[in-house]
Amino acid sequence: MTNSYQPIEQSKRTAILDILRGWALFGVAIGNYSGFMRIGIPHETKNNLLSDILSYFDEYFLAGKSWTLLTVLFGYGFAILIHNVAAKGKNPFTFFTWRMLLLFGLAFIDSSFWFGDILKDYAFLGLILLFFYKSSAKTLGFISAFLILAVPFLMAYIKGLNIERISIITNPEYLKLYHSGNWLDFFKFNLLANFYQQIIAPGYAIVAHTVMLSCMLFGVMLQKLDFFNRLKEMKKLLIYVLISSLFMAVILGVVFYFATENKAAFLKFFHPYFWFILSTMIFIASGIILLYNAKRLKTVFSYFSAGGKMTLTNYITQNILGAFIFSGIGLGIADSMPYWFYFSLAVFIFIVQLFISKWWLSKYNYGPIEWLWRSASYRKLFPLKKKIQSDIISEVRTV
């Protein structure tokens, strides 16, 4: 095995990327686990003050902001990988196509356990990204900005069509599959819900994918600019972005709240929901970057970094655990609990994952699913276990 295929040394990784991935994964866990509340016949849930506070926190700081941030980072990682693959003499187009096909396989497995899987979207949009990998940062920025500017009009148009959405997760007939305790029924429920509520639902299939593509292109642009390796020289810019994005998020949040409460007429042709989501996401990401640059929260960030290095393993594990806790193949809790329970459970599982990730990476080079995906992508077995000092000394003496 040549040195070009050896794992990237920890010291050479861009730490802030893993930290941001870890934070995004935290929000995704809470969003997914609170999503289990929606599986069932709609009924009035008795929430207390704690549930209301946590719900508002999720709505304003996590919901939508986490997966959009993760999507930006996917685009950034895509650009790094394409550059590295080309430098090794491989064909970037064929290599990444194969890699995305493998991701579709993982997505199918994950979709069988969780109807809200996002891996299939990354695999699909990853293939589209291949048509832009040679584009300049200026071109990428222009296309990304155009798509973001178009989203409010597109969303208003799609909502105006009033296309009936088939809701598998609230249909009593399909809910029998979820609660039956039969594995095949359970898989069928999730795959059908995934198909009807995401793949062919116009609001998700068109609007959400447009937002995802714009975020991915923005991430590729940032990599072209080597953004995350130039953070120290961009301190003033980051502070400006932090303040301006906060201002925009507050204004958009207030306008959107009163517009929806009063059913404002302009929502029929201009729906700014995702502008609020993206401005809040940029504010949070900028704040994390500035804290990292200021060398604050070092211990916390070290754990988030470990979790971020194992994003794929942790994400799929979260969904499988959720299946065993909430569905008929497990405890069958489903939508019977107040909001604070789902939120707290997600936080607990995420924190446990951070500790496990840190321990795992002290002994191994990759998370288990990351290792499997990487090995299958290159069609080579990479060393999973880290070499201890005695092994390295032994190799040197042999040479």
C-alpha positions in Angstrom: 0.0 0.0 0.0 1.5 3.3 -1.0 1.9 6.3 1.3 -0.7 8.3 -0.8 -3.4 6.0 0.5 -2.4 6.3 4.2 -4.9 8.0 6.5 -4.7 11.8 6.9 -2.7 12.6 10.0 -4.8 14.2 12.7 -2.5 17.2 12.8 -3.1 17.9 9.1 -6.9 17.8 9.3 -8.8 21.1 9.4 -10.2 20.8 12.9 -12.9 23.4 12.6 -14.6 21.4 9.9 -15.0 18.4 12.2 -16.2 20.7 15.0 -18.9 22.2 12.8 -19.8 18.7 11.6 -20.2 17.7 15.2 -22.4 20.7 16.0 -24.5 20.0 12.9 -24.9 16.3 13.9 -26.2 17.5 17.3 -29.0 19.5 15.7 -29.8 16.7 13.3 -30.1 14.2 16.2 -32.6 16.5 18.0 -34.5 17.1 14.8 -34.8 13.4 13.9 -35.8 12.3 17.4 -38.4 15.0 17.8 -39.6 13.8 14.4 -40.8 10.5 16.0 -43.5 12.6 17.7 -45.1 13.0 14.2 -45.4 9.2 13.6 -49.0 8.5 14.7 -52.5 9.8 14.4 -52.4 13.5 15.2 -53.5 14.2 18.7 -53.0 16.9 21.3 -49.8 16.5 23.3 -49.6 17.7 26.8 -46.4 19.7 27.0 -45.1 21.5 30.0 -43.0 24.7 30.2 -39.7 22.8 29.8 -41.1 21.2 26.6 -42.1 24.6 25.2 -38.7 26.2 26.0 -36.8 23.3 24.4 -39.2 23.4 21.4 -38.5 27.1 20.8 -34.8 26.5 21.2 -34.9 23.8 18.6 -37.1 25.9 16.2 -34.9 29.0 16.3 -31.4 27.6 16.6 -31.4 24.0 15.3 -34.3 23.0 13.0 -33.1 23.4 9.4 -29.9 25.1 10.4 -28.1 21.8 11.2 -28.8 20.0 7.9 -28.0 23.1 5.8 -24.7 23.5 7.6 -23.9 19.8 7.2 -24.7 20.3 3.5 -22.3 23.2 3.1 -19.6 21.0 4.7 -20.5 18.1 2.3 -19.7 20.5 -0.6 -16.5 21.6 1.0 -15.4 18.0 1.6 -16.4 17.0 -1.9 -14.1 19.7 -3.3 -11.2 18.5 -1.1 -11.7 14.9 -2.1 -11.9 15.7 -5.8 -8.7 17.6 -5.6 -6.9 14.8 -3.7 -8.2 12.1 -6.1 -7.1 14.1 -9.2 -3.6 14.6 -7.5 -3.3 10.9 -7.1 -3.9 10.3 -10.8 -7.4 8.9 -10.5 -10.3 10.1 -12.6 -12.4 12.3 -10.3 -15.6 11.7 -12.3 -15.6 7.9 -12.2 -14.2 7.8 -8.6 -16.9 10.1 -7.2 -19.7 8.5 -9.2 -18.8 5.1 -7.6 -18.5 6.7 -4.2 -22.0 8.2 -4.5 -23.4 4.9 -5.7 -22.0 3.4 -2.5 -23.6 6.2 -0.5 -27.0 5.3 -2.2 -26.5 1.8 -0.7 -25.9 3.2 2.8 -28.9 5.5 2.2 -31.1 2.5 1.4 -30.1 0.8 4.7 -30.6 4.0 6.7 -34.0 4.8 5.0 -35.2 1.3 6.1 -34.8 2.4 9.7 -35.6 6.1 9.4 -38.0 7.7 6.9 -36.3 11.1 7.2 -32.9 9.9 5.8 -30.8 12.6 4.1 -28.0 10.4 2.7 -30.0 9.7 -0.5 -30.2 13.4 -1.1 -26.4 13.8 -0.7 -25.8 10.9 -3.0 -28.1 12.3 -5.7 -26.8 15.9 -5.4 -23.2 14.7 -5.1 -23.6 13.4 -8.7 -24.9 16.8 -9.8 -21.9 18.5 -8.1 -19.6 16.6 -10.5 -20.7 19.0 -13.3 -19.4 21.9 -11.2 -16.1 20.7 -9.8 -14.0 22.6 -12.4 -16.0 25.8 -12.0 -14.3 28.9 -10.5 -15.2 30.3 -7.1 -16.8 33.2 -8.8 -19.1 31.0 -10.9 -20.0 28.8 -8.0 -20.8 31.9 -5.8 -23.0 33.4 -8.6 -25.0 30.1 -9.1 -25.4 29.6 -5.3 -26.6 33.1 -4.8 -29.1 32.9 -7.7 -30.6 29.7 -6.3 -30.9 31.2 -2.8 -32.6 34.3 -4.2 -35.0 32.2 -6.1 -36.0 29.9 -3.2 -38.7 32.2 -1.6 -40.5 32.6 -4.9 -40.1 28.9 -5.7 -41.4 27.8 -2.3 -44.4 30.2 -2.5 -45.2 28.8 -6.0 -45.0 25.1 -4.9 -47.1 25.8 -1.8 -49.6 27.7 -4.0 -50.2 24.5 -6.1 -51.8 22.9 -3.1 -50.7 19.4 -4.1 -52.0 16.9 -1.7 -49.2 15.2 0.2 -49.7 11.5 1.0 -48.9 11.2 4.7 -47.9 7.7 5.5 -46.8 8.5 9.0 -50.3 9.6 10.1 -52.3 7.0 8.1 -53.8 4.3 10.4 -53.4 1.5 7.8 -49.7 2.2 7.3 -49.1 2.8 11.0 -50.0 -0.8 11.6 -46.8 -1.7 9.7 -44.8 0.6 12.0 -46.2 -0.9 15.2 -46.5 -4.6 14.0 -43.2 -5.7 15.4 -42.4 -7.4 12.1 -39.1 -6.4 10.6 -40.3 -6.5 7.0 -43.4 -4.4 7.8 -41.2 -1.9 9.6 -38.8 -1.6 6.6 -41.8 -1.2 4.3 -43.3 1.6 6.4 -40.1 3.6 6.4 -39.3 3.1 2.7 -42.9 4.1 1.7 -42.8 7.1 3.9 -39.4 8.1 2.5 -40.8 7.8 -1.0 -44.1 9.6 -0.6 -43.0 12.3 1.8 -39.6 13.2 0.4 -38.8 11.7 -3.0 -42.0 12.7 -4.8 -43.3 15.4 -2.5 -42.8 18.7 -4.4 -42.1 20.8 -1.4 -39.1 18.5 -0.4 -38.1 17.2 -3.8 -37.9 20.7 -5.4 -37.5 23.3 -2.7 -35.3 21.4 -0.2 -33.1 20.0 -3.0 -32.7 23.5 -4.4 -31.5 24.7 -1.0 -29.2 21.7 -0.6 -27.6 22.2 -4.0 -27.0 25.9 -3.3 -25.4 25.0 0.0 -23.2 22.4 -1.6 -22.1 24.8 -4.3 -21.4 27.4 -1.6 -19.3 24.8 0.2 -17.3 24.0 -3.0 -16.7 27.8 -3.4 -15.4 28.1 0.1 -12.9 25.3 -0.6 -11.8 27.0 -3.8 -11.1 30.0 -1.6 -9.3 27.8 1.0 -11.6 29.5 3.5 -11.2 27.3 6.5 -7.5 27.4 6.3 -7.4 31.3 6.3 -9.7 32.0 9.3 -7.1 34.0 11.3 -6.7 36.5 8.5 -10.5 36.8 8.2 -11.3 37.7 11.7 -12.8 41.1 10.8 -14.8 39.6 8.0 -16.2 36.9 10.4 -17.2 39.5 12.9 -19.0 41.4 10.2 -20.7 38.2 9.0 -21.7 37.3 12.6 -23.3 40.7 13.2 -25.0 41.1 9.8 -26.3 37.5 9.8 -27.8 38.0 13.3 -29.4 41.2 12.2 -30.9 39.5 9.2 -32.0 36.4 11.1 -33.8 38.6 13.7 -35.6 40.7 11.1 -36.6 37.8 9.0 -37.7 35.8 12.0 -40.0 38.6 13.2 -41.3 39.3 9.7 -41.9 35.6 9.0 -43.6 35.1 12.4 -46.1 37.9 12.0 -46.7 37.2 8.3 -47.6 33.6 9.0 -49.7 34.5 12.1 -51.7 37.1 10.0 -51.6 35.1 6.8 -50.0 37.9 4.9 -50.8 38.1 1.2 -47.2 38.4 0.1 -46.6 34.8 1.3 -48.5 33.6 -1.8 -45.6 34.7 -4.0 -42.7 35.2 -1.6 -42.0 32.8 1.2 -38.8 33.8 3.1 -38.6 30.7 5.4 -35.3 29.4 4.1 -33.7 32.9 4.2 -34.4 32.9 7.9 -32.9 29.3 8.2 -29.8 30.2 6.3 -29.1 33.5 8.0 -29.4 31.8 11.4 -27.1 29.0 10.3 -24.5 31.4 9.1 -24.7 33.3 12.4 -24.2 30.1 14.5 -21.4 28.8 12.3 -19.6 32.2 12.4 -19.9 32.3 16.2 -18.5 28.8 16.5 -15.6 29.7 14.2 -14.8 32.8 16.2 -14.9 30.9 19.5 -12.5 28.3 18.0 -10.2 31.0 16.7 -10.2 32.6 20.2 -9.1 29.2 21.6 -12.3 29.0 23.8 -14.1 25.8 24.8 -11.1 23.7 23.8 -12.3 20.6 25.7 -15.9 20.9 24.4 -14.6 21.4 20.8 -12.3 18.4 21.1 -15.3 16.2 21.7 -17.4 17.8 19.0 -14.4 17.3 16.6 -14.3 13.5 17.5 -18.0 13.2 16.8 -17.6 15.1 13.5 -14.9 12.8 12.3 -17.5 9.9 12.7 -20.5 11.8 11.3 -21.7 8.9 9.1 -21.3 6.3 11.8 -23.0 8.4 14.4 -25.8 9.5 12.2 -26.8 6.0 11.1 -26.4 4.7 14.6 -28.7 7.4 15.9 -31.4 6.4 13.5 -31.1 2.7 14.2 -31.3 3.3 17.9 -34.4 5.5 17.4 -36.0 2.6 15.5 -35.5 0.2 18.4 -36.7 2.8 20.9 -39.8 4.1 19.2 -41.2 1.5 16.7 -42.9 -1.9 17.1 -39.6 -3.8 16.6 -38.4 -2.3 19.9 -40.0 -0.5 22.9 -42.9 1.0 20.8 -42.9 4.4 22.6 -43.7 6.1 19.3 -45.5 9.5 19.8 -46.7 8.9 23.4 -44.2 11.1 25.2 -43.9 14.9 25.7 -41.4 16.9 23.6 -38.8 17.3 26.4 -38.4 13.5 26.4 -37.4 13.3 22.7 -35.1 16.3 23.0 -33.4 15.0 26.1 -33.0 11.5 24.7 -31.4 12.9 21.6 -29.0 15.0 23.7 -28.1 12.0 25.9 -27.4 9.7 23.0 -25.4 12.4 21.2 -23.2 13.0 24.3 -22.6 9.3 24.7 -21.6 9.2 21.0 -19.1 12.0 21.6 -17.4 10.0 24.4 -17.4 6.8 22.3 -16.1 8.7 19.3 -13.2 10.1 21.2 -12.3 6.7 22.7 -12.7 5.0 19.3 -10.5 7.4 17.5 -7.8 7.0 20.1 -7.5 3.4 18.9 -8.7 3.5 15.3 -8.1 5.7 12.2 -11.7 6.0 11.1 -15.2 5.4 12.3 -16.4 1.9 11.3 -18.8 3.0 8.6 -16.3 5.7 7.4 -13.7 3.0 7.1 -16.0 0.7 5.2 -17.1 3.5 2.8 -13.5 4.7 2.2 -12.2 1.2 1.6 -15.1 0.4 -0.8 -14.6 3.7 -2.6 -10.9 3.1 -3.3 -11.4 -0.7 -3.5 -8.5 -1.1 -1.1 -8.4 -2.1 2.6 -7.2 0.8 4.7 -5.6 0.2 8.1 -8.4 0.6 10.6 -6.4 0.1 13.8 -3.8 2.8 14.6 -0.2 1.7 14.9 1.2 1.9 18.4 4.7 3.2 19.0 6.2 -0.3 19.3 4.8 -1.3 15.9 6.3 1.8 14.3 9.7 1.2 15.9 9.6 -2.5 14.7 8.9 -1.4 11.1 11.7 1.1 11.2 14.2 -1.6 12.4 12.9 -4.0 9.7 13.6 -1.4 7.0 
